[in-house]
Amino acid sequence: MTALLAVLLALPVLGALVVATLPQGETRMAQGIGLGFAVLELLASIPLVTGFEVGVAGMQFEHKVAWIPAFGVHYHVGVDGFSLWIVMLTTLLTPICIWGAWRSIEKRGGEFVAAMLLLETAMIGALVSLDLILFFTFWELMLVPMALVIGIWGSEQRVAAAIKFFLYTMVGSAFMLVAIIYLGVAHHEATRGVWSFDLADLRQVVLTPEAQFWCFWAFIASFAIKVPLFPVHTWLPDAHTQAPTPGSVILAGVLLKLGAYGMLRFAFPLFPLAAGEQAQVLAILAVIGIVYGALVAWVQSDAKRLVAYSSVSHMGFIVLGIAGMSTQGLTGATFQSLGHGLTTGALFLAIGVLYERRHTRLISEFGGLARTMPIFAGMFMIALLGSAGVPGLVGFVGEFLILIGTYTHGGLTLRAVPVLVTIAATGVILGVVYLLHLYQKLMFGPITQPKNTTLSDLNLRETLVFAPLVILIVAMGLYPEPFTKRIDPTSQAAVADFQLRRCASIWHANGERPVLLSSLADKCTDPLAIISRTYGDQRPAFAFAELRALPGIAKPTPAAAVPAPAPDAKADPKVPPRPVNDPRKNPRGPESKRGPQDGKAPPTAEVKAGPRVRADRKAAGDAKAGDAKAGDAKARDDKAGGGR
Amino acid sequence: MGGLKEKMPWTRITFLVSCLAISGIPIFSGFFSKDEILLSAYANASEWTPGLNYALWIVGVITAFFTAFYMFRLYYLVFEGKFRGDHHTWTHYVTEHWIMTFPLIVLAVGAAFGGFLGIPHVFHMGPHVLGEWLEPIIATSDGFGGEFFVGARPELLDEEGHVLSSVEWGLMAASVVVALAGILFARALYKDGPSQAAESWRARLSALYNASLAKYWVDELYDFVVVRPLRFLGGICYQVGDQLIVDGLGVSGVAGTVGALGNRARTWHNGNVRRYLTVLLFGGAIVVGTVYLNPQVVEFGPSKIHPIDLGGLRPQLGAHPVKITVLGYTLPWPAPPTAPRPAPGQAPPPDAPADAPGGGR
């Protein structure tokens, strides 16, 4: 069973090699072999679900082999609740795409199939990697086949769109690579000489706040572009419009999800302190993206562009769910990833069907198609309503979980969270507006173009291509439990672990070098108390109520290391270290009202060892003498000299 | 349409029953519900809105009149009078089929006799089946719980807490009279298709007629207040936000800047070796100057910043200015602005006193 993931990674590459060595022009044979491998891959991935142990939060099907021992790089793969279903989505969508492109892509069909299979391996690899170098390899590998698919088999502006896609995502990845290398170095420092890029090892390292800030944004730069988040989304409409139908399906179905998955798997767990603070920024951008994407989608004249902008809107929900860092929100974000993959995949297939018949995507060219293509209209309707989030279909479950999770139990400290979630909810309404607008213009009304009177309905192949998507859209909407129950334990553990290591990072707020989590673990028996004291309970009490009930977060014990209020902390509020004193990093501003928390000593004053604390004490002593400035200067001096 | 009673007798009968029911003619179901609603509207008053109950009742009665009027206008125009379509349509009317008439009959029976589930108290014919049906729901909303007539004006109640029979009978009579008036008015105007009288009424009330024909312009209001501004905003977002700012200035701006710089830099690479060497010289001087001539550099050698730091020759930054002697001449570097600090390796500053803030657990 441990080699299952290796098989899943190898099968498509093998298929791609076989297909690529076929003689030129053997398109049908290439497509047949490619489809065979893709279906084989789908069948091979089924044990992933049947063998997945429900209720286990951690990694399953783990496989770890040394790859580059000198730098501690491993081939380390595994699957948990976050990645399981997206892997399944990938193995489902790839055969659908290859079969769906049976007629539409006949020019260099063999190469196309090979590219799709290679893309499948890259996507699965990025989803199951538990080593950052391995992840980055697959992450970059995804770009190449996708750019080729857009650039070779796309529409008129395909090359420009492919270059834009490639450069855009490459810029983000470059930042991420720097951060990955820093993480390895930090691990080397914290462990005094052990190299590792393994995620599990890196999670044991507590970085300094500054390092967390920069690394978090470096990772987010890569992931936000992939998602895409609001201000960096403009590659998506171009790529989607120019890509061939299967390219769009894979792009919307899986590639975008990898951005969200990366936030979930890497950015938030690795940099908990920065993530907890910067999540406010992400949440605001996500909500802007939800409304902005919906409004822009509404005014599109190109049907494919409309669906592309709807992705911007829907992915905003996923990022909002992740930024909220609540159990429901994470489950909802993962579920919404699945739902969006199915619904948007089906929508792109539907527009591909129209494009195959009429060679145009302009909405104004169609109208009244429900009369000539009734089966198509039905399939399109289900996919569209699923995307709009109609209860009973897949889109509703994810959006609902995200909104309720972020509203009630979210970890966002922003005061405006209820407002934010309310605005996000209006995005659901706008989603209905632009999607029904699209449907009405395409399907209903009089047939204005004579060409549309003779359009043929879906043939058997196209119907069978749509069928699994449409069935899943309905089934997952009516009975999401088999899916959510495999995600939920992982979400719970992720939230608990996030809070624990966020607390450790707060204790390490004045540290200058990365340290191991184990050195701070005994101070984190009640992480929420420390977090809420540091940031203030700005949210209603119930926001923290559920978190406390999580299994990973221990109840506070009387002997817990909750520091007593220092008698003279009020005398010089600058002395006790705060995790954040840079206005850029704190949306609420460094001197925001903390209420009663002001009088309490922040936890770092408790750290016994380390030169910085001595500096603090010294500084506090100086402050007592009434010369706070000198104390501060001294503290700075000590900071400069410390850390030997 | 018109005169369809010949073609569709069952449809006509069931339609007529339903019209009578919705108009509130006694024994049909609509009568009982309408009577119940008008009665409670009349009898229940709150002390904050004195007289509102009568106003509401009057509005209800006027509406009852119009309901009867427009339903029977529809009935007369469709089923009575003469057919107004062309001959072809008349001869090709599809005959009724039981698959449609049967549901119609079921519904018509319900419309006719369903009202006996809720006989008013005045008839004293057994319990009021529907009276308590919704009470569990109503009771949960604060202020509406308890007895049905909890807010009724005491002068309208008898000793048992029920509304006086005289009041109930009076209201019942009023609503029946009004409904009959509506029916008769419709009959007078539309018995034989649209009449001259109907036309003259329309001319007399043209403002009201046009307003109701345009559904009081509610759709236009929504279009003006909600739809158009949002679509306009969407257009602004797309054309200004996306195409101009993000994609134009942002993405294409960055790409254009890089491209322009590349074009400028390309001209330097003209194959002139002398130029290359000059640039090399300047570049090397800058690197060497910033690293080796930096006054803050104390020494070179394996890093002492951290024992397990990456090895190699890394400049060690220090507070002391370094003396650099070139051909026997010491370069006059200015002293760095920071105060001197203990040399590396010296013991850290002594601990703060035991009673330092935050100290000790």
Chai-1 contact restraints between the chains, C-beta under 6 A:
chainA,res_idxA,chainB,res_idxB,connection_type,confidence,min_distance_angstrom,max_distance_angstrom,comment,restraint_id
A,R192,B,I308,contact,1.0,0.0,6.0,A-B,restraint_1
A,G193,B,I308,contact,1.0,0.0,6.0,A-B,restraint_2
A,T234,B,V246,contact,1.0,0.0,6.0,A-B,restraint_3
A,T234,B,D247,contact,1.0,0.0,6.0,A-B,restraint_4
A,T234,B,V251,contact,1.0,0.0,6.0,A-B,restraint_5
A,Y292,B,C237,contact,1.0,0.0,6.0,A-B,restraint_6
A,L295,B,L233,contact,1.0,0.0,6.0,A-B,restraint_7
A,L295,B,G234,contact,1.0,0.0,6.0,A-B,restraint_8
A,L295,B,C237,contact,1.0,0.0,6.0,A-B,restraint_9
A,V296,B,G234,contact,1.0,0.0,6.0,A-B,restraint_10
A,V296,B,C237,contact,1.0,0.0,6.0,A-B,restraint_11
A,V296,B,Y238,contact,1.0,0.0,6.0,A-B,restraint_12
A,W298,B,G234,contact,1.0,0.0,6.0,A-B,restraint_13
A,V299,B,G234,contact,1.0,0.0,6.0,A-B,restraint_14
A,V299,B,G235,contact,1.0,0.0,6.0,A-B,restraint_15
A,V299,B,Y238,contact,1.0,0.0,6.0,A-B,restraint_16
A,A566,B,P357,contact,1.0,0.0,6.0,A-B,restraint_17
A,A566,B,G358,contact,1.0,0.0,6.0,A-B,restraint_18
A,D568,B,P357,contact,1.0,0.0,6.0,A-B,restraint_19
A,A601,B,G358,contact,1.0,0.0,6.0,A-B,restraint_20
A,A605,B,G358,contact,1.0,0.0,6.0,A-B,restraint_21
A,P611,B,P348,contact,1.0,0.0,6.0,A-B,restraint_22
A,R614,B,D351,contact,1.0,0.0,6.0,A-B,restraint_23
A,R617,B,A352,contact,1.0,0.0,6.0,A-B,restraint_24
A,R617,B,A356,contact,1.0,0.0,6.0,A-B,restraint_25
A,K618,B,A352,contact,1.0,0.0,6.0,A-B,restraint_26
A,A620,B,P357,contact,1.0,0.0,6.0,A-B,restraint_27
A,G621,B,A352,contact,1.0,0.0,6.0,A-B,restraint_28
A,G621,B,A356,contact,1.0,0.0,6.0,A-B,restraint_29
A,G641,B,R341,contact,1.0,0.0,6.0,A-B,restraint_30
